Structure formats: structure tokens, C-alpha cells
């Protein structure tokens, strides 16, 4: 069984390095506690802005 959860960061700069480290640390703890594999993937969304005249 696979379960997918999307998390959207509404900051064009992404997340801070320390926040990413905490997420990775927590993912490791969840993996050990529940024997599950978590995958974190970066996706870049392209947003098209209307042309300014």
C-alpha cells in the first residue's frame, strides 16, 4: 500500500537548510519506528505571470 502526501511551500526561495535537516531527521525516526520508507522530492512549479505592458 502506498500513501502520498504533498506539502507545498509557498516561498519561492524554498525552505531553510535547518528546516530541511529537521524534516530528514523526523523521516528517519518515522522509518525506524514504523518500518516505512519516506521519500522527499523537490518539484519546481512553473508559474506564468501575465506580461506587463
mmCIF entry with sequence, helices, sheets and N, C-alpha, C, O atoms, coordinates in Angstrom:
data_MODEL
# 
_entry.id   MODEL 
# 
_entity.id                         1 
_entity.type                       polymer 
_entity.pdbx_number_of_molecules   1 
# 
_entity_poly.entity_id                      1 
_entity_poly.type                           'polypeptide(L)' 
_entity_poly.nstd_linkage                   no 
_entity_poly.nstd_monomer                   no 
_entity_poly.pdbx_seq_one_letter_code       
;(UNK)(UNK)(UNK)(UNK)(UNK)(UNK)(UNK)(UNK)(UNK)(UNK)(UNK)(UNK)(UNK)(UNK)(UNK)(UNK)
(UNK)(UNK)(UNK)(UNK)(UNK)(UNK)(UNK)(UNK)(UNK)(UNK)(UNK)(UNK)(UNK)(UNK)(UNK)(UNK)
(UNK)(UNK)(UNK)(UNK)(UNK)(UNK)(UNK)(UNK)(UNK)(UNK)(UNK)(UNK)(UNK)(UNK)(UNK)(UNK)
(UNK)(UNK)(UNK)(UNK)(UNK)
;
_entity_poly.pdbx_seq_one_letter_code_can   XXXXXXXXXXXXXXXXXXXXXXXXXXXXXXXXXXXXXXXXXXXXXXXXXXXXX 
_entity_poly.pdbx_strand_id                 A 
# 
loop_
_entity_poly_seq.entity_id 
_entity_poly_seq.num 
_entity_poly_seq.mon_id 
_entity_poly_seq.hetero 
1 1  UNK n 
1 2  UNK n 
1 3  UNK n 
1 4  UNK n 
1 5  UNK n 
1 6  UNK n 
1 7  UNK n 
1 8  UNK n 
1 9  UNK n 
1 10 UNK n 
1 11 UNK n 
1 12 UNK n 
1 13 UNK n 
1 14 UNK n 
1 15 UNK n 
1 16 UNK n 
1 17 UNK n 
1 18 UNK n 
1 19 UNK n 
1 20 UNK n 
1 21 UNK n 
1 22 UNK n 
1 23 UNK n 
1 24 UNK n 
1 25 UNK n 
1 26 UNK n 
1 27 UNK n 
1 28 UNK n 
1 29 UNK n 
1 30 UNK n 
1 31 UNK n 
1 32 UNK n 
1 33 UNK n 
1 34 UNK n 
1 35 UNK n 
1 36 UNK n 
1 37 UNK n 
1 38 UNK n 
1 39 UNK n 
1 40 UNK n 
1 41 UNK n 
1 42 UNK n 
1 43 UNK n 
1 44 UNK n 
1 45 UNK n 
1 46 UNK n 
1 47 UNK n 
1 48 UNK n 
1 49 UNK n 
1 50 UNK n 
1 51 UNK n 
1 52 UNK n 
1 53 UNK n 
# 
_struct_asym.id          A 
_struct_asym.entity_id   1 
# 
_struct_conf.conf_type_id            HELX_P 
_struct_conf.id                      HELX_P1 
_struct_conf.pdbx_PDB_helix_id       AA1 
_struct_conf.beg_label_comp_id       UNK 
_struct_conf.beg_label_asym_id       A 
_struct_conf.beg_label_seq_id        17 
_struct_conf.pdbx_beg_PDB_ins_code   ? 
_struct_conf.end_label_comp_id       UNK 
_struct_conf.end_label_asym_id       A 
_struct_conf.end_label_seq_id        34 
_struct_conf.pdbx_end_PDB_ins_code   ? 
_struct_conf.beg_auth_comp_id        UNK 
_struct_conf.beg_auth_asym_id        A 
_struct_conf.beg_auth_seq_id         17 
_struct_conf.end_auth_comp_id        UNK 
_struct_conf.end_auth_asym_id        A 
_struct_conf.end_auth_seq_id         34 
_struct_conf.pdbx_PDB_helix_class    1 
_struct_conf.details                 ? 
_struct_conf.pdbx_PDB_helix_length   18 
# 
_struct_conf_type.id          HELX_P 
_struct_conf_type.criteria    ? 
_struct_conf_type.reference   ? 
# 
loop_
_atom_site.group_PDB 
_atom_site.id 
_atom_site.type_symbol 
_atom_site.label_atom_id 
_atom_site.label_alt_id 
_atom_site.label_comp_id 
_atom_site.label_asym_id 
_atom_site.label_entity_id 
_atom_site.label_seq_id 
_atom_site.pdbx_PDB_ins_code 
_atom_site.Cartn_x 
_atom_site.Cartn_y 
_atom_site.Cartn_z 
_atom_site.occupancy 
_atom_site.B_iso_or_equiv 
_atom_site.pdbx_formal_charge 
_atom_site.auth_seq_id 
_atom_site.auth_comp_id 
_atom_site.auth_asym_id 
_atom_site.auth_atom_id 
_atom_site.pdbx_PDB_model_num 
ATOM 1   N N  . UNK A 1 1  ? 0.848  -1.182 0.000   1.00 0.00 ? 1  UNK A N  1 
ATOM 2   C CA . UNK A 1 1  ? 0.000  0.000  0.000   1.00 0.00 ? 1  UNK A CA 1 
ATOM 3   C C  . UNK A 1 1  ? 0.886  1.236  0.000   1.00 0.00 ? 1  UNK A C  1 
ATOM 4   O O  . UNK A 1 1  ? 1.846  1.331  0.764   1.00 0.00 ? 1  UNK A O  1 
ATOM 5   N N  . UNK A 1 2  ? 0.550  2.166  -0.858  1.00 0.00 ? 2  UNK A N  1 
ATOM 6   C CA . UNK A 1 2  ? 1.305  3.417  -0.914  1.00 0.00 ? 2  UNK A CA 1 
ATOM 7   C C  . UNK A 1 2  ? 0.396  4.565  -0.529  1.00 0.00 ? 2  UNK A C  1 
ATOM 8   O O  . UNK A 1 2  ? -0.787 4.591  -0.868  1.00 0.00 ? 2  UNK A O  1 
ATOM 9   N N  . UNK A 1 3  ? 0.966  5.495  0.172   1.00 0.00 ? 3  UNK A N  1 
ATOM 10  C CA . UNK A 1 3  ? 0.240  6.688  0.583   1.00 0.00 ? 3  UNK A CA 1 
ATOM 11  C C  . UNK A 1 3  ? 1.080  7.881  0.188   1.00 0.00 ? 3  UNK A C  1 
ATOM 12  O O  . UNK A 1 3  ? 2.272  7.935  0.492   1.00 0.00 ? 3  UNK A O  1 
ATOM 13  N N  . UNK A 1 4  ? 0.475  8.822  -0.477  1.00 0.00 ? 4  UNK A N  1 
ATOM 14  C CA . UNK A 1 4  ? 1.188  10.017 -0.921  1.00 0.00 ? 4  UNK A CA 1 
ATOM 15  C C  . UNK A 1 4  ? 0.623  11.243 -0.226  1.00 0.00 ? 4  UNK A C  1 
ATOM 16  O O  . UNK A 1 4  ? -0.590 11.378 -0.062  1.00 0.00 ? 4  UNK A O  1 
ATOM 17  N N  . UNK A 1 5  ? 1.506  12.122 0.173   1.00 0.00 ? 5  UNK A N  1 
ATOM 18  C CA . UNK A 1 5  ? 1.103  13.380 0.797   1.00 0.00 ? 5  UNK A CA 1 
ATOM 19  C C  . UNK A 1 5  ? 1.953  14.486 0.197   1.00 0.00 ? 5  UNK A C  1 
ATOM 20  O O  . UNK A 1 5  ? 3.181  14.417 0.230   1.00 0.00 ? 5  UNK A O  1 
ATOM 21  N N  . UNK A 1 6  ? 1.316  15.488 -0.341  1.00 0.00 ? 6  UNK A N  1 
ATOM 22  C CA . UNK A 1 6  ? 2.037  16.625 -0.911  1.00 0.00 ? 6  UNK A CA 1 
ATOM 23  C C  . UNK A 1 6  ? 2.068  17.765 0.087   1.00 0.00 ? 6  UNK A C  1 
ATOM 24  O O  . UNK A 1 6  ? 1.071  18.062 0.746   1.00 0.00 ? 6  UNK A O  1 
ATOM 25  N N  . UNK A 1 7  ? 3.209  18.390 0.187   1.00 0.00 ? 7  UNK A N  1 
ATOM 26  C CA . UNK A 1 7  ? 3.374  19.572 1.025   1.00 0.00 ? 7  UNK A CA 1 
ATOM 27  C C  . UNK A 1 7  ? 3.859  20.684 0.114   1.00 0.00 ? 7  UNK A C  1 
ATOM 28  O O  . UNK A 1 7  ? 4.844  20.524 -0.606  1.00 0.00 ? 7  UNK A O  1 
ATOM 29  N N  . UNK A 1 8  ? 3.168  21.800 0.148   1.00 0.00 ? 8  UNK A N  1 
ATOM 30  C CA . UNK A 1 8  ? 3.528  22.919 -0.712  1.00 0.00 ? 8  UNK A CA 1 
ATOM 31  C C  . UNK A 1 8  ? 4.122  24.028 0.142   1.00 0.00 ? 8  UNK A C  1 
ATOM 32  O O  . UNK A 1 8  ? 3.517  24.471 1.119   1.00 0.00 ? 8  UNK A O  1 
ATOM 33  N N  . UNK A 1 9  ? 5.308  24.466 -0.238  1.00 0.00 ? 9  UNK A N  1 
ATOM 34  C CA . UNK A 1 9  ? 5.973  25.575 0.438   1.00 0.00 ? 9  UNK A CA 1 
ATOM 35  C C  . UNK A 1 9  ? 5.749  26.811 -0.420  1.00 0.00 ? 9  UNK A C  1 
ATOM 36  O O  . UNK A 1 9  ? 6.233  26.895 -1.549  1.00 0.00 ? 9  UNK A O  1 
ATOM 37  N N  . UNK A 1 10 ? 5.019  27.756 0.120   1.00 0.00 ? 10 UNK A N  1 
ATOM 38  C CA . UNK A 1 10 ? 4.694  28.970 -0.627  1.00 0.00 ? 10 UNK A CA 1 
ATOM 39  C C  . UNK A 1 10 ? 5.751  30.050 -0.442  1.00 0.00 ? 10 UNK A C  1 
ATOM 40  O O  . UNK A 1 10 ? 5.446  31.180 -0.058  1.00 0.00 ? 10 UNK A O  1 
ATOM 41  N N  . UNK A 1 11 ? 6.973  29.689 -0.717  1.00 0.00 ? 11 UNK A N  1 
ATOM 42  C CA . UNK A 1 11 ? 8.076  30.636 -0.642  1.00 0.00 ? 11 UNK A CA 1 
ATOM 43  C C  . UNK A 1 11 ? 8.990  30.325 -1.824  1.00 0.00 ? 11 UNK A C  1 
ATOM 44  O O  . UNK A 1 11 ? 9.526  29.221 -1.920  1.00 0.00 ? 11 UNK A O  1 
ATOM 45  N N  . UNK A 1 12 ? 9.166  31.268 -2.702  1.00 0.00 ? 12 UNK A N  1 
ATOM 46  C CA . UNK A 1 12 ? 9.937  30.993 -3.913  1.00 0.00 ? 12 UNK A CA 1 
ATOM 47  C C  . UNK A 1 12 ? 11.376 30.599 -3.610  1.00 0.00 ? 12 UNK A C  1 
ATOM 48  O O  . UNK A 1 12 ? 12.040 30.007 -4.461  1.00 0.00 ? 12 UNK A O  1 
ATOM 49  N N  . UNK A 1 13 ? 11.867 30.912 -2.428  1.00 0.00 ? 13 UNK A N  1 
ATOM 50  C CA . UNK A 1 13 ? 13.235 30.542 -2.057  1.00 0.00 ? 13 UNK A CA 1 
ATOM 51  C C  . UNK A 1 13 ? 13.304 29.143 -1.461  1.00 0.00 ? 13 UNK A C  1 
ATOM 52  O O  . UNK A 1 13 ? 14.397 28.633 -1.216  1.00 0.00 ? 13 UNK A O  1 
ATOM 53  N N  . UNK A 1 14 ? 12.152 28.512 -1.224  1.00 0.00 ? 14 UNK A N  1 
ATOM 54  C CA . UNK A 1 14 ? 12.142 27.173 -0.635  1.00 0.00 ? 14 UNK A CA 1 
ATOM 55  C C  . UNK A 1 14 ? 12.199 27.228 0.881   1.00 0.00 ? 14 UNK A C  1 
ATOM 56  O O  . UNK A 1 14 ? 11.774 28.210 1.491   1.00 0.00 ? 14 UNK A O  1 
ATOM 57  N N  . UNK A 1 15 ? 12.728 26.166 1.490   1.00 0.00 ? 15 UNK A N  1 
ATOM 58  C CA . UNK A 1 15 ? 12.820 26.121 2.951   1.00 0.00 ? 15 UNK A CA 1 
ATOM 59  C C  . UNK A 1 15 ? 14.279 26.281 3.376   1.00 0.00 ? 15 UNK A C  1 
ATOM 60  O O  . UNK A 1 15 ? 15.205 26.028 2.607   1.00 0.00 ? 15 UNK A O  1 
ATOM 61  N N  . UNK A 1 16 ? 14.446 26.700 4.599   1.00 0.00 ? 16 UNK A N  1 
ATOM 62  C CA . UNK A 1 16 ? 15.782 26.901 5.157   1.00 0.00 ? 16 UNK A CA 1 
ATOM 63  C C  . UNK A 1 16 ? 16.467 25.546 5.327   1.00 0.00 ? 16 UNK A C  1 
ATOM 64  O O  . UNK A 1 16 ? 15.801 24.530 5.528   1.00 0.00 ? 16 UNK A O  1 
ATOM 65  N N  . UNK A 1 17 ? 17.760 25.536 5.249   1.00 0.00 ? 17 UNK A N  1 
ATOM 66  C CA . UNK A 1 17 ? 18.549 24.311 5.365   1.00 0.00 ? 17 UNK A CA 1 
ATOM 67  C C  . UNK A 1 17 ? 18.292 23.601 6.688   1.00 0.00 ? 17 UNK A C  1 
ATOM 68  O O  . UNK A 1 17 ? 18.228 22.372 6.724   1.00 0.00 ? 17 UNK A O  1 
ATOM 69  N N  . UNK A 1 18 ? 18.147 24.340 7.754   1.00 0.00 ? 18 UNK A N  1 
ATOM 70  C CA . UNK A 1 18 ? 17.899 23.723 9.066   1.00 0.00 ? 18 UNK A CA 1 
ATOM 71  C C  . UNK A 1 18 ? 16.528 23.054 9.104   1.00 0.00 ? 18 UNK A C  1 
ATOM 72  O O  . UNK A 1 18 ? 16.366 21.999 9.717   1.00 0.00 ? 18 UNK A O  1 
ATOM 73  N N  . UNK A 1 19 ? 15.553 23.661 8.455   1.00 0.00 ? 19 UNK A N  1 
ATOM 74  C CA . UNK A 1 19 ? 14.221 23.052 8.396   1.00 0.00 ? 19 UNK A CA 1 
ATOM 75  C C  . UNK A 1 19 ? 14.287 21.751 7.606   1.00 0.00 ? 19 UNK A C  1 
ATOM 76  O O  . UNK A 1 19 ? 13.683 20.754 8.002   1.00 0.00 ? 19 UNK A O  1 
ATOM 77  N N  . UNK A 1 20 ? 15.010 21.752 6.500   1.00 0.00 ? 20 UNK A N  1 
ATOM 78  C CA . UNK A 1 20 ? 15.178 20.534 5.704   1.00 0.00 ? 20 UNK A CA 1 
ATOM 79  C C  . UNK A 1 20 ? 15.860 19.444 6.526   1.00 0.00 ? 20 UNK A C  1 
ATOM 80  O O  . UNK A 1 20 ? 15.504 18.271 6.412   1.00 0.00 ? 20 UNK A O  1 
ATOM 81  N N  . UNK A 1 21 ? 16.826 19.813 7.345   1.00 0.00 ? 21 UNK A N  1 
ATOM 82  C CA . UNK A 1 21 ? 17.520 18.837 8.191   1.00 0.00 ? 21 UNK A CA 1 
ATOM 83  C C  . UNK A 1 21 ? 16.578 18.240 9.227   1.00 0.00 ? 21 UNK A C  1 
ATOM 84  O O  . UNK A 1 21 ? 16.640 17.042 9.503   1.00 0.00 ? 21 UNK A O  1 
ATOM 85  N N  . UNK A 1 22 ? 15.712 19.056 9.800   1.00 0.00 ? 22 UNK A N  1 
ATOM 86  C CA . UNK A 1 22 ? 14.745 18.555 10.785  1.00 0.00 ? 22 UNK A CA 1 
ATOM 87  C C  . UNK A 1 22 ? 13.768 17.593 10.121  1.00 0.00 ? 22 UNK A C  1 
ATOM 88  O O  . UNK A 1 22 ? 13.432 16.558 10.698  1.00 0.00 ? 22 UNK A O  1 
ATOM 89  N N  . UNK A 1 23 ? 13.307 17.921 8.916   1.00 0.00 ? 23 UNK A N  1 
ATOM 90  C CA . UNK A 1 23 ? 12.384 17.052 8.192   1.00 0.00 ? 23 UNK A CA 1 
ATOM 91  C C  . UNK A 1 23 ? 13.053 15.701 7.916   1.00 0.00 ? 23 UNK A C  1 
ATOM 92  O O  . UNK A 1 23 ? 12.433 14.653 8.098   1.00 0.00 ? 23 UNK A O  1 
ATOM 93  N N  . UNK A 1 24 ? 14.297 15.723 7.483   1.00 0.00 ? 24 UNK A N  1 
ATOM 94  C CA . UNK A 1 24 ? 15.027 14.486 7.213   1.00 0.00 ? 24 UNK A CA 1 
ATOM 95  C C  . UNK A 1 24 ? 15.218 13.669 8.498   1.00 0.00 ? 24 UNK A C  1 
ATOM 96  O O  . UNK A 1 24 ? 15.100 12.444 8.475   1.00 0.00 ? 24 UNK A O  1 
ATOM 97  N N  . UNK A 1 25 ? 15.509 14.333 9.599   1.00 0.00 ? 25 UNK A N  1 
ATOM 98  C CA . UNK A 1 25 ? 15.687 13.661 10.882  1.00 0.00 ? 25 UNK A CA 1 
ATOM 99  C C  . UNK A 1 25 ? 14.387 12.985 11.324  1.00 0.00 ? 25 UNK A C  1 
ATOM 100 O O  . UNK A 1 25 ? 14.396 11.831 11.751  1.00 0.00 ? 25 UNK A O  1 
ATOM 101 N N  . UNK A 1 26 ? 13.277 13.708 11.219  1.00 0.00 ? 26 UNK A N  1 
ATOM 102 C CA . UNK A 1 26 ? 11.980 13.149 11.614  1.00 0.00 ? 26 UNK A CA 1 
ATOM 103 C C  . UNK A 1 26 ? 11.593 11.983 10.705  1.00 0.00 ? 26 UNK A C  1 
ATOM 104 O O  . UNK A 1 26 ? 11.008 11.004 11.171  1.00 0.00 ? 26 UNK A O  1 
ATOM 105 N N  . UNK A 1 27 ? 11.913 12.078 9.419   1.00 0.00 ? 27 UNK A N  1 
ATOM 106 C CA . UNK A 1 27 ? 11.622 10.993 8.486   1.00 0.00 ? 27 UNK A CA 1 
ATOM 107 C C  . UNK A 1 27 ? 12.381 9.733  8.887   1.00 0.00 ? 27 UNK A C  1 
ATOM 108 O O  . UNK A 1 27 ? 11.851 8.627  8.786   1.00 0.00 ? 27 UNK A O  1 
ATOM 109 N N  . UNK A 1 28 ? 13.608 9.898  9.337   1.00 0.00 ? 28 UNK A N  1 
ATOM 110 C CA . UNK A 1 28 ? 14.407 8.761  9.793   1.00 0.00 ? 28 UNK A CA 1 
ATOM 111 C C  . UNK A 1 28 ? 13.789 8.121  11.033  1.00 0.00 ? 28 UNK A C  1 
ATOM 112 O O  . UNK A 1 28 ? 13.737 6.896  11.145  1.00 0.00 ? 28 UNK A O  1 
ATOM 113 N N  . UNK A 1 29 ? 13.326 8.947  11.956  1.00 0.00 ? 29 UNK A N  1 
ATOM 114 C CA . UNK A 1 29 ? 12.688 8.426  13.171  1.00 0.00 ? 29 UNK A CA 1 
ATOM 115 C C  . UNK A 1 29 ? 11.412 7.662  12.835  1.00 0.00 ? 29 UNK A C  1 
ATOM 116 O O  . UNK A 1 29 ? 11.149 6.609  13.415  1.00 0.00 ? 29 UNK A O  1 
ATOM 117 N N  . UNK A 1 30 ? 10.620 8.185  11.905  1.00 0.00 ? 30 UNK A N  1 
ATOM 118 C CA . UNK A 1 30 ? 9.389  7.503  11.492  1.00 0.00 ? 30 UNK A CA 1 
ATOM 119 C C  . UNK A 1 30 ? 9.726  6.177  10.826  1.00 0.00 ? 30 UNK A C  1 
ATOM 120 O O  . UNK A 1 30 ? 9.052  5.171  11.046  1.00 0.00 ? 30 UNK A O  1 
ATOM 121 N N  . UNK A 1 31 ? 10.769 6.185  10.015  1.00 0.00 ? 31 UNK A N  1 
ATOM 122 C CA . UNK A 1 31 ? 11.200 4.965  9.339   1.00 0.00 ? 31 UNK A CA 1 
ATOM 123 C C  . UNK A 1 31 ? 11.558 3.887  10.355  1.00 0.00 ? 31 UNK A C  1 
ATOM 124 O O  . UNK A 1 31 ? 11.136 2.738  10.216  1.00 0.00 ? 31 UNK A O  1 
ATOM 125 N N  . UNK A 1 32 ? 12.323 4.244  11.363  1.00 0.00 ? 32 UNK A N  1 
ATOM 126 C CA . UNK A 1 32 ? 12.736 3.267  12.374  1.00 0.00 ? 32 UNK A CA 1 
ATOM 127 C C  . UNK A 1 32 ? 11.567 2.783  13.231  1.00 0.00 ? 32 UNK A C  1 
ATOM 128 O O  . UNK A 1 32 ? 11.500 1.607  13.586  1.00 0.00 ? 32 UNK A O  1 
ATOM 129 N N  . UNK A 1 33 ? 10.648 3.688  13.560  1.00 0.00 ? 33 UNK A N  1 
ATOM 130 C CA . UNK A 1 33 ? 9.537  3.333  14.441  1.00 0.00 ? 33 UNK A CA 1 
ATOM 131 C C  . UNK A 1 33 ? 8.490  2.477  13.748  1.00 0.00 ? 33 UNK A C  1 
ATOM 132 O O  . UNK A 1 33 ? 7.916  1.577  14.362  1.00 0.00 ? 33 UNK A O  1 
ATOM 133 N N  . UNK A 1 34 ? 8.237  2.753  12.466  1.00 0.00 ? 34 UNK A N  1 
ATOM 134 C CA . UNK A 1 34 ? 7.136  2.078  11.778  1.00 0.00 ? 34 UNK A CA 1 
ATOM 135 C C  . UNK A 1 34 ? 7.570  1.229  10.588  1.00 0.00 ? 34 UNK A C  1 
ATOM 136 O O  . UNK A 1 34 ? 6.726  0.654  9.902   1.00 0.00 ? 34 UNK A O  1 
ATOM 137 N N  . UNK A 1 35 ? 8.845  1.145  10.341  1.00 0.00 ? 35 UNK A N  1 
ATOM 138 C CA . UNK A 1 35 ? 9.388  0.367  9.217   1.00 0.00 ? 35 UNK A CA 1 
ATOM 139 C C  . UNK A 1 35 ? 8.753  0.759  7.888   1.00 0.00 ? 35 UNK A C  1 
ATOM 140 O O  . UNK A 1 35 ? 8.307  -0.092 7.118   1.00 0.00 ? 35 UNK A O  1 
ATOM 141 N N  . UNK A 1 36 ? 8.722  2.041  7.642   1.00 0.00 ? 36 UNK A N  1 
ATOM 142 C CA . UNK A 1 36 ? 8.190  2.558  6.376   1.00 0.00 ? 36 UNK A CA 1 
ATOM 143 C C  . UNK A 1 36 ? 9.285  3.362  5.682   1.00 0.00 ? 36 UNK A C  1 
ATOM 144 O O  . UNK A 1 36 ? 10.223 3.843  6.319   1.00 0.00 ? 36 UNK A O  1 
ATOM 145 N N  . UNK A 1 37 ? 9.151  3.495  4.386   1.00 0.00 ? 37 UNK A N  1 
ATOM 146 C CA . UNK A 1 37 ? 10.088 4.309  3.623   1.00 0.00 ? 37 UNK A CA 1 
ATOM 147 C C  . UNK A 1 37 ? 9.420  5.613  3.241   1.00 0.00 ? 37 UNK A C  1 
ATOM 148 O O  . UNK A 1 37 ? 8.337  5.622  2.656   1.00 0.00 ? 37 UNK A O  1 
ATOM 149 N N  . UNK A 1 38 ? 10.064 6.697  3.570   1.00 0.00 ? 38 UNK A N  1 
ATOM 150 C CA . UNK A 1 38 ? 9.568  8.023  3.206   1.00 0.00 ? 38 UNK A CA 1 
ATOM 151 C C  . UNK A 1 38 ? 10.475 8.610  2.140   1.00 0.00 ? 38 UNK A C  1 
ATOM 152 O O  . UNK A 1 38 ? 11.698 8.494  2.217   1.00 0.00 ? 38 UNK A O  1 
ATOM 153 N N  . UNK A 1 39 ? 9.875  9.231  1.161   1.00 0.00 ? 39 UNK A N  1 
ATOM 154 C CA . UNK A 1 39 ? 10.633 9.851  0.093   1.00 0.00 ? 39 UNK A CA 1 
ATOM 155 C C  . UNK A 1 39 ? 10.289 11.324 0.050   1.00 0.00 ? 39 UNK A C  1 
ATOM 156 O O  . UNK A 1 39 ? 9.118  11.704 0.036   1.00 0.00 ? 39 UNK A O  1 
ATOM 157 N N  . UNK A 1 40 ? 11.309 12.135 0.028   1.00 0.00 ? 40 UNK A N  1 
ATOM 158 C CA . UNK A 1 40 ? 11.129 13.583 -0.054  1.00 0.00 ? 40 UNK A CA 1 
ATOM 159 C C  . UNK A 1 40 ? 11.651 14.001 -1.414  1.00 0.00 ? 40 UNK A C  1 
ATOM 160 O O  . UNK A 1 40 ? 12.789 13.704 -1.778  1.00 0.00 ? 40 UNK A O  1 
ATOM 161 N N  . UNK A 1 41 ? 10.815 14.688 -2.152  1.00 0.00 ? 41 UNK A N  1 
ATOM 162 C CA . UNK A 1 41 ? 11.169 15.047 -3.517  1.00 0.00 ? 41 UNK A CA 1 
ATOM 163 C C  . UNK A 1 41 ? 10.873 16.523 -3.745  1.00 0.00 ? 41 UNK A C  1 
ATOM 164 O O  . UNK A 1 41 ? 9.830  17.039 -3.344  1.00 0.00 ? 41 UNK A O  1 
ATOM 165 N N  . UNK A 1 42 ? 11.804 17.176 -4.390  1.00 0.00 ? 42 UNK A N  1 
ATOM 166 C CA . UNK A 1 42 ? 11.633 18.583 -4.724  1.00 0.00 ? 42 UNK A CA 1 
ATOM 167 C C  . UNK A 1 42 ? 11.029 18.684 -6.121  1.00 0.00 ? 42 UNK A C  1 
ATOM 168 O O  . UNK A 1 42 ? 11.535 18.101 -7.080  1.00 0.00 ? 42 UNK A O  1 
ATOM 169 N N  . UNK A 1 43 ? 9.960  19.422 -6.209  1.00 0.00 ? 43 UNK A N  1 
ATOM 170 C CA . UNK A 1 43 ? 9.345  19.685 -7.503  1.00 0.00 ? 43 UNK A CA 1 
ATOM 171 C C  . UNK A 1 43 ? 9.283  21.196 -7.687  1.00 0.00 ? 43 UNK A C  1 
ATOM 172 O O  . UNK A 1 43 ? 8.878  21.932 -6.787  1.00 0.00 ? 43 UNK A O  1 
ATOM 173 N N  . UNK A 1 44 ? 9.678  21.628 -8.829  1.00 0.00 ? 44 UNK A N  1 
ATOM 174 C CA . UNK A 1 44 ? 9.630  23.056 -9.118  1.00 0.00 ? 44 UNK A CA 1 
ATOM 175 C C  . UNK A 1 44 ? 8.417  23.323 -9.995  1.00 0.00 ? 44 UNK A C  1 
ATOM 176 O O  . UNK A 1 44 ? 8.294  22.784 -11.095 1.00 0.00 ? 44 UNK A O  1 
ATOM 177 N N  . UNK A 1 45 ? 7.536  24.153 -9.496  1.00 0.00 ? 45 UNK A N  1 
ATOM 178 C CA . UNK A 1 45 ? 6.358  24.517 -10.261 1.00 0.00 ? 45 UNK A CA 1 
ATOM 179 C C  . UNK A 1 45 ? 6.652  25.779 -11.049 1.00 0.00 ? 45 UNK A C  1 
ATOM 180 O O  . UNK A 1 45 ? 7.205  26.738 -10.512 1.00 0.00 ? 45 UNK A O  1 
ATOM 181 N N  . UNK A 1 46 ? 6.297  25.780 -12.276 1.00 0.00 ? 46 UNK A N  1 
ATOM 182 C CA . UNK A 1 46 ? 6.492  26.979 -13.083 1.00 0.00 ? 46 UNK A CA 1 
ATOM 183 C C  . UNK A 1 46 ? 5.198  27.776 -13.082 1.00 0.00 ? 46 UNK A C  1 
ATOM 184 O O  . UNK A 1 46 ? 4.125  27.255 -13.387 1.00 0.00 ? 46 UNK A O  1 
ATOM 185 N N  . UNK A 1 47 ? 5.319  29.016 -12.741 1.00 0.00 ? 47 UNK A N  1 
ATOM 186 C CA . UNK A 1 47 ? 4.170  29.913 -12.694 1.00 0.00 ? 47 UNK A CA 1 
ATOM 187 C C  . UNK A 1 47 ? 4.331  30.927 -13.807 1.00 0.00 ? 47 UNK A C  1 
ATOM 188 O O  . UNK A 1 47 ? 5.364  31.588 -13.912 1.00 0.00 ? 47 UNK A O  1 
ATOM 189 N N  . UNK A 1 48 ? 3.313  31.048 -14.632 1.00 0.00 ? 48 UNK A N  1 
ATOM 190 C CA . UNK A 1 48 ? 3.357  32.005 -15.711 1.00 0.00 ? 48 UNK A CA 1 
ATOM 191 C C  . UNK A 1 48 ? 2.630  33.272 -15.283 1.00 0.00 ? 48 UNK A C  1 
ATOM 192 O O  . UNK A 1 48 ? 1.441  33.253 -14.962 1.00 0.00 ? 48 UNK A O  1 
ATOM 193 N N  . UNK A 1 49 ? 3.367  34.362 -15.286 1.00 0.00 ? 49 UNK A N  1 
ATOM 194 C CA . UNK A 1 49 ? 2.787  35.644 -14.924 1.00 0.00 ? 49 UNK A CA 1 
ATOM 195 C C  . UNK A 1 49 ? 2.356  36.366 -16.192 1.00 0.00 ? 49 UNK A C  1 
ATOM 196 O O  . UNK A 1 49 ? 2.999  36.224 -17.232 1.00 0.00 ? 49 UNK A O  1 
ATOM 197 N N  . UNK A 1 50 ? 1.286  37.130 -16.121 1.00 0.00 ? 50 UNK A N  1 
ATOM 198 C CA . UNK A 1 50 ? 0.895  37.889 -17.309 1.00 0.00 ? 50 UNK A CA 1 
ATOM 199 C C  . UNK A 1 50 ? 1.950  38.934 -17.649 1.00 0.00 ? 50 UNK A C  1 
ATOM 200 O O  . UNK A 1 50 ? 2.584  39.497 -16.757 1.00 0.00 ? 50 UNK A O  1 
ATOM 201 N N  . UNK A 1 51 ? 2.132  39.186 -18.922 1.00 0.00 ? 51 UNK A N  1 
ATOM 202 C CA . UNK A 1 51 ? 3.121  40.172 -19.354 1.00 0.00 ? 51 UNK A CA 1 
ATOM 203 C C  . UNK A 1 51 ? 2.680  41.575 -18.949 1.00 0.00 ? 51 UNK A C  1 
ATOM 204 O O  . UNK A 1 51 ? 1.515  41.948 -19.087 1.00 0.00 ? 51 UNK A O  1 
ATOM 205 N N  . UNK A 1 52 ? 3.627  42.326 -18.455 1.00 0.00 ? 52 UNK A N  1 
ATOM 206 C CA . UNK A 1 52 ? 3.371  43.719 -18.086 1.00 0.00 ? 52 UNK A CA 1 
ATOM 207 C C  . UNK A 1 52 ? 3.647  44.608 -19.264 1.00 0.00 ? 52 UNK A C  1 
ATOM 208 O O  . UNK A 1 52 ? 4.703  44.483 -19.883 1.00 0.00 ? 52 UNK A O  1 
ATOM 209 N N  . UNK A 1 53 ? 2.746  45.503 -19.603 1.00 0.00 ? 53 UNK A N  1 
ATOM 210 C CA . UNK A 1 53 ? 2.967  46.409 -20.748 1.00 0.00 ? 53 UNK A CA 1 
ATOM 211 C C  . UNK A 1 53 ? 3.487  47.743 -20.287 1.00 0.00 ? 53 UNK A C  1 
ATOM 212 O O  . UNK A 1 53 ? 3.730  48.628 -21.107 1.00 0.00 ? 53 UNK A O  1 
# 
